[in-house]
Amino acid sequence: MPEAPPDDEPALHVESLDVTYGRALSALRSVSLTVPHGGVVALLGANGAGKTTLLRAVSGTLRLHRGAVTAGRVRYGDTVLDGRDPVAAVRAGVVQVPEGRRVFAGLTVDENLRAGGLGLSRRAPAQVRRARDRVFALFPRLAERTHQAAGLLSGGEQQMLAIGRALMAAPRLLLLDEPSLGLAPQMVHRIGEVIREINTQGTAVLLVEQNAGMALSLADHAYVLEVGEVGLSGPAAELARTDAVRRLYLGETADGQGAA
């Protein structure tokens, strides 16, 4: 893991956040969460617990799904993100990789990456090239398929491309929503290695992941959402040893054996 950052480095602070969809559906209630600079934080919970909603509130995409922050605050460093659009989040250094990959199927790998790098358009071409080189160093397979349509890639390759596209914006905080979903075990392992490497390079990560074992092995700290509220939180290694997490998310029985 990276060395402890200076106190003035930006960190994500979600403070007493309430989110609703429409006029009545409450998705998050008084949720507070912190992702330190250079850290990895895992967010666990059952389907419908509000994990994706929280990422949307941070990345500015909540309004695209007819959701709204009704109380609380989202800050990254000195930048207030609640109520802002995705462009403001990207400019602040916060980029989300959505669940389901959502690559541009009709565009090539190279065109997808260039779309992700549009936020770098005012920077020197050398910076864009360095971002692209970083992606290809992490995912050599993408370099081999530069001119192939993204829709023809395997599921694992599309996940690589989705992460690579986000990295083209040079994020300081990467939001990952279920990156291992639907992937073969070997590819899940590879994605885990890449997340660790991205973090080692200095990018903080907020990870929503159905594979709780992988998420807790990567994270420094973890939160468990239960029907829109934080039910548990603490160091990831400690949460992995609690009976509730072992039983509900790691598939173990009370005696430590794998559940049937």
C-alpha positions as CSV (number, residue, x, y, z in Angstrom):
1,M,0.0,0.0,0.0
2,P,1.2,3.6,-0.6
3,E,2.7,5.5,2.3
4,A,0.5,7.6,4.5
5,P,-0.4,10.8,2.7
6,P,0.1,14.3,4.0
7,D,-2.9,15.6,6.0
8,D,-3.7,18.2,3.3
9,E,-4.2,15.6,0.5
10,P,-7.8,15.4,-0.7
11,A,-10.1,12.7,0.7
12,L,-13.7,11.8,0.1
13,H,-16.1,12.7,2.9
14,V,-19.7,11.6,2.7
15,E,-21.6,13.2,5.6
16,S,-25.0,12.2,6.9
17,L,-26.3,11.6,3.3
18,D,-29.9,11.1,2.5
19,V,-31.0,10.2,-1.0
20,T,-34.5,9.7,-2.5
21,Y,-35.8,8.6,-5.9
22,G,-38.9,10.3,-7.0
23,R,-41.0,11.7,-4.2
24,A,-41.1,8.9,-1.8
25,L,-38.5,6.1,-2.2
26,S,-35.8,6.6,0.4
27,A,-32.5,4.9,-0.8
28,L,-30.0,6.2,1.7
29,R,-30.5,7.5,5.2
30,S,-27.8,9.4,7.2
31,V,-24.9,7.6,5.5
32,S,-21.4,8.7,6.4
33,L,-18.2,7.4,4.8
34,T,-14.6,8.5,4.3
35,V,-12.1,7.4,1.7
36,P,-8.6,8.7,2.5
37,H,-6.2,9.8,-0.2
38,G,-4.4,6.7,-1.4
39,G,-6.7,4.3,0.4
40,V,-9.0,1.4,-0.7
41,V,-12.5,1.3,0.9
42,A,-14.9,-1.6,0.3
43,L,-18.6,-1.1,0.3
44,L,-20.6,-4.3,1.0
45,G,-24.3,-5.0,1.1
46,A,-27.2,-7.0,-0.3
47,N,-28.8,-6.1,-3.6
48,G,-30.9,-3.0,-3.0
49,A,-28.9,-1.8,0.0
50,G,-28.0,1.4,-1.7
51,K,-24.4,0.8,-2.8
52,T,-24.8,2.0,-6.4
53,T,-26.9,4.9,-5.2
54,L,-24.0,6.0,-3.0
55,L,-21.6,5.9,-5.9
56,R,-24.0,7.9,-8.1
57,A,-24.2,10.5,-5.4
58,V,-20.4,10.9,-5.4
59,S,-19.9,10.8,-9.2
60,G,-22.7,13.3,-10.0
61,T,-24.8,10.8,-12.0
62,L,-27.6,10.5,-9.5
63,R,-29.9,13.0,-11.3
64,L,-29.6,10.9,-14.5
65,H,-31.4,8.2,-12.6
66,R,-34.1,10.6,-11.1
67,G,-32.5,10.6,-7.7
68,A,-31.7,13.5,-5.5
69,V,-29.6,14.3,-2.4
70,T,-32.1,15.6,0.2
71,A,-29.8,16.0,3.1
72,G,-26.1,15.8,3.9
73,R,-22.9,16.6,2.0
74,V,-20.4,15.0,-0.4
75,R,-17.0,16.6,-0.4
76,Y,-13.7,15.6,-2.2
77,G,-11.0,17.7,-0.6
78,D,-12.4,21.3,-0.8
79,T,-14.8,20.5,-3.6
80,V,-18.5,20.0,-2.8
81,L,-19.9,17.3,-5.1
82,D,-23.5,16.9,-4.0
83,G,-25.8,18.5,-6.5
84,R,-23.0,18.9,-9.1
85,D,-22.9,17.1,-12.5
86,P,-20.5,14.4,-13.6
87,V,-18.2,16.9,-15.3
88,A,-17.5,18.6,-12.0
89,A,-16.7,15.3,-10.3
90,V,-14.3,14.3,-13.1
91,R,-12.6,17.7,-13.0
92,A,-12.2,17.2,-9.2
93,G,-10.5,13.9,-9.9
94,V,-13.4,11.5,-9.2
95,V,-14.3,9.0,-11.9
96,Q,-16.8,6.1,-11.8
97,V,-16.7,2.8,-13.6
98,P,-20.3,1.7,-13.7
99,E,-21.8,-1.7,-13.2
100,G,-22.2,-3.7,-16.4
101,R,-19.1,-2.1,-18.0
102,R,-21.1,0.0,-20.6
103,V,-18.4,0.4,-23.1
104,F,-19.2,2.0,-26.5
105,A,-19.8,-1.3,-28.4
106,G,-19.6,0.2,-31.9
107,L,-16.4,2.1,-31.2
108,T,-12.9,0.6,-31.2
109,V,-10.8,0.0,-28.1
110,D,-8.7,3.1,-29.0
111,E,-11.8,5.2,-29.6
112,N,-13.2,4.2,-26.2
113,L,-10.0,5.1,-24.5
114,R,-9.9,8.5,-26.3
115,A,-13.5,9.1,-25.1
116,G,-12.3,8.6,-21.6
117,G,-9.5,11.0,-22.1
118,L,-11.6,13.9,-23.2
119,G,-11.2,15.5,-19.8
120,L,-7.5,15.7,-20.6
121,S,-8.1,17.6,-23.8
122,R,-6.6,20.9,-22.4
123,R,-3.5,19.1,-21.1
124,A,-0.3,18.4,-23.0
125,P,-0.4,15.6,-25.6
126,A,2.4,13.9,-23.6
127,Q,0.0,13.6,-20.6
128,V,-2.6,11.9,-22.7
129,R,0.0,9.5,-24.1
130,R,1.2,8.7,-20.6
131,A,-2.4,7.9,-19.5
132,R,-2.8,5.6,-22.5
133,D,0.6,4.0,-21.8
134,R,-0.5,3.4,-18.2
135,V,-3.7,1.6,-19.4
136,F,-1.7,-0.6,-21.8
137,A,0.8,-1.5,-19.1
138,L,-2.0,-2.6,-16.9
139,F,-3.9,-4.3,-19.7
140,P,-1.6,-5.6,-22.4
141,R,-4.5,-7.3,-24.0
142,L,-6.1,-4.0,-24.9
143,A,-2.9,-2.9,-26.7
144,E,-3.3,-6.0,-28.9
145,R,-6.9,-5.1,-29.7
146,T,-6.6,-1.4,-30.3
147,H,-8.5,-1.4,-33.5
148,Q,-11.1,-4.0,-32.6
149,A,-14.7,-3.0,-31.9
150,A,-15.4,-3.0,-28.1
151,G,-18.6,-5.0,-28.7
152,L,-16.5,-8.0,-29.9
153,L,-14.4,-8.2,-26.8
154,S,-15.0,-10.8,-24.1
155,G,-16.7,-9.8,-20.9
156,G,-13.3,-9.7,-19.1
157,E,-11.8,-7.6,-21.8
158,Q,-14.7,-5.2,-21.7
159,Q,-14.2,-4.8,-18.0
160,M,-10.5,-4.0,-18.6
161,L,-11.6,-1.4,-21.2
162,A,-14.1,0.1,-18.8
163,I,-11.5,0.6,-16.2
164,G,-8.9,1.7,-18.7
165,R,-11.3,4.3,-20.1
166,A,-11.8,5.7,-16.6
167,L,-8.0,5.8,-16.0
168,M,-7.7,8.0,-19.1
169,A,-9.2,10.8,-17.1
170,A,-6.3,10.5,-14.6
171,P,-8.5,10.1,-11.5
172,R,-7.3,10.5,-8.0
173,L,-10.3,8.6,-6.7
174,L,-11.7,5.7,-8.7
175,L,-15.3,4.4,-8.0
176,L,-15.7,0.8,-9.1
177,D,-19.2,-0.7,-9.2
178,E,-19.1,-4.5,-9.2
179,P,-16.0,-5.0,-11.4
180,S,-16.0,-8.8,-11.1
181,L,-19.7,-9.3,-11.9
182,G,-20.2,-12.1,-14.4
183,L,-16.5,-12.8,-14.9
184,A,-14.6,-16.2,-14.8
185,P,-12.6,-16.8,-11.6
186,Q,-9.3,-16.3,-13.4
187,M,-10.4,-12.9,-14.7
188,V,-11.7,-12.0,-11.2
189,H,-8.3,-12.7,-9.9
190,R,-6.7,-10.5,-12.6
191,I,-9.1,-7.6,-11.9
192,G,-8.2,-7.8,-8.2
193,E,-4.5,-7.6,-9.1
194,V,-5.1,-4.6,-11.3
195,I,-7.1,-2.8,-8.5
196,R,-4.2,-3.3,-6.2
197,E,-1.7,-2.0,-8.8
198,I,-3.8,1.1,-9.5
199,N,-3.9,1.8,-5.8
200,T,-0.2,1.2,-5.4
201,Q,0.3,3.9,-8.2
202,G,-1.4,6.4,-5.9
203,T,-5.1,6.3,-6.9
204,A,-7.6,5.9,-4.1
205,V,-10.5,3.4,-4.7
206,L,-14.0,3.1,-3.4
207,L,-15.0,-0.5,-4.3
208,V,-18.5,-1.9,-4.5
209,E,-18.1,-5.6,-5.0
210,Q,-20.3,-8.8,-4.7
211,N,-17.1,-10.8,-4.2
212,A,-16.7,-9.9,-0.5
213,G,-13.7,-12.0,-0.1
214,M,-11.8,-10.2,-2.8
215,A,-13.1,-6.8,-1.7
216,L,-12.0,-7.3,1.9
217,S,-8.6,-8.6,0.9
218,L,-8.0,-5.4,-1.1
219,A,-9.4,-2.8,1.2
220,D,-8.0,-1.0,4.2
221,H,-11.5,-0.2,5.6
222,A,-15.0,-1.4,4.8
223,Y,-18.6,-0.4,5.3
224,V,-21.7,-2.6,5.2
225,L,-24.9,-1.0,4.0
226,E,-28.1,-2.5,5.3
227,V,-31.3,-1.2,3.6
228,G,-29.8,2.3,3.0
229,E,-28.0,2.7,6.3
230,V,-24.5,1.9,7.5
231,G,-24.8,-1.3,9.6
232,L,-21.2,-2.1,10.2
233,S,-17.9,-0.3,9.5
234,G,-14.2,-0.8,10.5
235,P,-10.9,-2.1,9.3
236,A,-11.5,-4.6,6.5
237,A,-9.4,-7.3,8.2
238,E,-11.5,-7.0,11.4
239,L,-14.8,-7.0,9.6
240,A,-13.8,-10.2,7.7
241,R,-13.5,-11.9,11.1
242,T,-16.9,-10.9,12.4
243,D,-19.6,-13.6,12.5
244,A,-22.1,-11.4,10.5
245,V,-19.8,-10.7,7.6
246,R,-18.5,-14.3,7.5
247,R,-22.0,-15.7,7.4
248,L,-23.7,-13.2,5.2
249,Y,-20.9,-12.2,2.7
250,L,-18.2,-14.8,2.9
251,G,-20.5,-17.9,2.8
252,E,-19.2,-19.4,6.1
253,T,-21.2,-21.0,8.9
254,A,-20.8,-20.3,12.6
255,D,-18.1,-22.9,12.9
256,G,-16.1,-21.4,10.1
257,Q,-16.9,-23.9,7.4
258,G,-18.2,-23.1,4.0
259,A,-22.0,-22.8,3.7
260,A,-23.8,-25.4,1.6
